[in-house]
């Protein structure tokens, strides 16, 4: 499916757009907000601006609450193009902590099985990272929204119920170690739709034999769209209200 809707960036004038006909908005998601929090805020603000009570708004690819970065929101008839946006490759800047793991594969849960990492070298880490490039089989985290038998995985996890999680094939186009200050490392990752960066961090730790989890994540791009062109939520609201009053 081709993406045909106009795209709102930080340089776009907001008052000349036909929101109901469909627009996409590049938003830089703040930390501790869910993707649905962002959708609700933008729907409320834009709906009031347009005088529309039930404005259609959806996002094209979830970011976990602890993650920041590019979130594409679709308004009006552009919601029909969500699938096209979701199919685009994604780029991330991922911080990982080696020497421990967590149940959620990120910093949302307590560290477990803490181990020393001072025996590892940068070469050791880069060699293991290289094994993840290309097409790989990946198992999503148990603490995720993927549904099994109609119920999200995280609901099974919270109740301590066992569930079989099917692995999936994803493509890691690039996976590069950007900095190494043990126990912290930072990586740049380009990947296909459906890739869990939390699982990449966890699996790297398993291969290194010391454990690892995702300590911070920022999505920098979705296909040709960059977070450098995105608006913060406060900026979007400010621009919309300023133009409404002008």
ABEGO torsion letter per residue (X at the ends): XBBABBBBBAABBAAABBAAAEBBBBBBBBBGBBAAAAAAAAAAAAAAAAGBABBBBBBBEBBBAABBEBBBBBBEAAAAAAAAAAABBBBBBBBBBBGBBBAAGBAABBBBGBBBAAABBAAAAAAAAAAABEBBBBBBBABBABBBGGBBAAAAAAAGBBBBBBBBBBBBABBBBABBBOABBBBBBBBBBGBBAAAAAAAAAAAAGAEBBBABBBBABBEABBAAABBBAAAAAAAAAAAAAX
